[in-house]
Amino acid sequence: MNVDNAVLPTTEQMEGFSEPGPDGAIYMLNLLKFRAQADYEDGRESELSGFEAYAIYGLAVAELIREYAGDVKFSAGVSRIMVGSVEEPWDMVALAMYPSRQAMLDMITSEKYAEIGVHRSAGLSGQLNIETVGASGAWLSP
């Protein structure tokens, strides 16, 4: 298995996400890897670590997610990989719920998101963002 962390989706990934999605809520599992030092695209000087820059984004995006009727369900630091292996484990995981794929798309294309997104890009060295769907209690169903 090849794991390719990225900061932004590919054109194909965005095109697929823009298509009609499943009915109802989606849950986005975020596997996050931070830069040692924040690196802002606009060239601004910063003493922030990647985690600190992402934390600015994280607090603001949690509020924004709620404005779009979603919620951050869980976030925590990664302490170790229990089963399997990756060359370099992620630093943090987060799980966010959106009432629909369209709600998330509307949020990530909003002006507010663009304003806070600079901290996300500055803090992340890469991530996996995995869309999941399913009914409560359906843990054995694909």
N, C-alpha and C positions, 0 to 999 in steps of 0.2 A: 504494500500500500504506500503510495506516495502522498505525503502531506505537504500542501503548499499554502502556508499562511499568506494572507494578503490584507491590505488596508482598504482597498476599494473593490467592488465587484467588477467582473469583466463585462463587456458589452453583452455577451450572450447571457450571462447571469441576470443582468438587469432586464433584458428583453423577456426572459422567462418569468421573472418576478412581476413584470407588468401585465402578463396574461391573467385572465380570470383564475382565481385560486379556489381552494376548497371553501365550502360554505362554513361560516362560523369562524371561531377564533383560531389564530395560529400562535405558536409559541416559538420564539427565536432563541436558540441556544447559542451563546457567544463564548468561544474559547479564545481568550485574550492573551497576547504577548506584548509586553511593554518595552519601549526603548529604555536604555539606561539614562539617557538625557533627552528631554523634550527637544524636538526639532521642528520649529514652525516654518511653514512654507513661505511665509512673507519675509523671512529673514530676521525677525525680531530676536533680540537677545533674551535668553531665559535661563534662570537658575533652577527651573523646575525639573524634576525627574519625569520620565515618561508616565509613571504611575500618577504623579501629582497633576500633570496636564490632563490625563484621562479622567481623573477624579473631578476636575472642573466640568468636563463634558458630562460625566456620569450623573452628577447631581442635577445639572440642567436638563439632560435628556429624560431623566426619570419624571420630572415635572411635565415635560412636553408629552411624554407617552401618556400620562394621565389625561392631558388635554384632549387626546385622541381616543379616550375611553379604554386605554390599555393600562398595564401595570407591570412594574418590575417585581417578579415573584421571588427571585433569589439571586444573590451574588456572594461570592466568597473567593478567597485565595486558594490556589492549588498547593497542597502540601506534598503530594507525591502521586505517582501513577501506580495503582494497585494491580491492574491486569493489562498486559500488553506493554508496548514501549513506543516511544517517539524519541527522536534524536535530542530534542530539547522540549521539556514540558511547558505548557502554558502557565501563565502567572495567575490567572483569575478566570472564573466562569461566571456567567450571568444568564438568567432566564427571564425573558420579557414576554408578556402576553399582549397581543393586539386583537381587537374584536374581528378584524378581517385583514387579509393581505392588502386590500385597498387602503385601509386606515394607516397601515405602516408606510405604504407608498406615499400617501398624502403627507404624512409627517416628515419623511426623509427628503421630500421635495419642497418643504416649506421654507420660508425666509428665516424663521427662528432656528430651524435645524442648521441651515447654512451658517448662521452666526456662531453657533456653538461647535459646529463640526471641525473648526480649526484646531480645537484642543484635542479632539479625537485623533486627527491625523498626526498632530505633533507628538502625542503620547504613545501611539501604537507602532510596534514594528510589524505586526501582522495579527491576523485572527482567522478563525473559522466561524462562520455565521450560518447556523443550520436551522432551516425551517422545519418545524414539526407540527403535526396535527393529530387529533385523536380525541376520543371521548373519555371522560373520567372513568377509570376502572378498566380501560381497554389496554392494559399493559402487554398483553400477548398478541394484540392485533396490529398488523402493519399499517 
